[in-house]
C-alpha cells in the first residue's frame, strides 16, 4: 500500500506530498499551501519515473553519495514547496473560489478567435501584423471596397423595405375607405332610419351619386289594431271600412298597402281589392313622409257593393 503520493498545484506548480486516506475522505480536494488554490489532487498526481541501468552496478561508495544527494534534494523540495498542506473541510468546499478570467483576457481570446475565422475565410485579403499591439488584422483596400459595397446594398434594401411598408399602408388605408364608402352607399336607408341626424349628409351624398334614400318597410312591425266593415245607412249598397294601423318600429316606416277580401257564407272569395297609401291617407298627409314611430293612424273607406252578397271579410297589411 502506498503511504504518500505526490501532486502538483496547477496554479503555482508547487509539488507536495499527500496521503491517500486524506484524499479519499475529501474526494481528492485540497488547498495549496503556497497560493491557496483549491484543486483536485487526483488529477495532478506525479508518477515517479524509475530508471533501469544496463551498466554494471556502481561501487557502494558511489551509491552512498547518490543516496545522500537524493536525500538532500528531497529535503530541499520539501522545505521549499510544502507549506501547511491540509485537506479541505466541507465548509471550505462549499465556499471554494476558483480563478475567473479577467475582461482583458476574454477580449484577447475573442480577438484571436475572430482573427482565425477571418483568416480562414479570406486568407488573401487579410494580412497579420505582428508589430501592432492594438489590432492583429490589417484591412486591405479590396476588403474595404467590399465592405462599402455591402453597406450600400444594405442601405438600399432598407430604403426599399421602408417604402414598401409605406405603399402597403397607404393601399390598406384606401381599401378601408372604399369599404366604408361602399357600406354607407348600400346601407344609406338603414343609416338614415336609425340615425336621423345623418339624413342631411346622406341626402347630399345621394345627390352626387344619383341615388335616393328610401323609407324602411317591415310589415311585421305594422300592427292592425282594429277593423270593422259595416253598411252605410245613407248609401244603399254601400259599406264603410274602419281600421286602425300602428307603427311598432323605433324608426319611421313607409305607409303600407291594404288588401280587402270579401267572402260569402261558405268563406269563399267574392271580391278582392288593394288600397295604396294614397287611397286611405287624408289629404294633409303625404305618403312619402312616412309613418312615425309608435304612431297610430285611423282609416275610413267607403265602398260600393253592387250585386255582392258578402257575409265576411279579410283585411291584410303588406308592402308590394
Beta strands, then each sheet from edge to edge (+ up, - down):
strand 1: 5-8
strand 2: 15-18
strand 3: 29-31
strand 4: 38-40
strand 5: 45-46
strand 6: 86-87
strand 7: 126-128
strand 8: 137-139
strand 9: 222-231
strand 10: 238-247
strand 11: 257-263
strand 12: 269-275
strand 13: 296-304
strand 14: 312-318
sheet 1: 2+ 1- 5+
sheet 2: 4+ 3- 6+
sheet 3: 7+ 8-
sheet 4: 9+ 10- 13+
sheet 5: 12+ 11- 14+
end
